[in-house]
Amino acid sequence: MYKLIYITTTNEKEAKRIAEVLVEERLAACVNRFPIKSIYRWAEKIQRESEIALIVKTKDELVDKVIKRVKELHSYEVPCIISISIEKGYSKFLKWVDKETK
């Protein structure tokens, strides 16, 4: 099985560092970064922030390691790190994910 992991980060510097570490350590085959606008409740207040979202492509058995590593690198007290199952995909791409992760 394969997973996408969705993560939100404070800024491009943090997003780039997390993405590079995950790929360098072979916890992810690929990480996409893109700017987002978020609205959420934190500390009893509505927050409106610019953030950077990450989409991580990995294998199911690496999800716990990815979560642990992201928590070590992330500046948020409670970072958004969620795993989404990939039901189907292009077989050659999924084989590449296998090859690029440990």
Summary of the structure (lengths in Angstrom):
residues: 102
radius of gyration: 14.0
end to end distance: 13.9
largest distance: 46.5
contacts: 285
relative contact order: 0.31
helix: 36%
strand: 41%
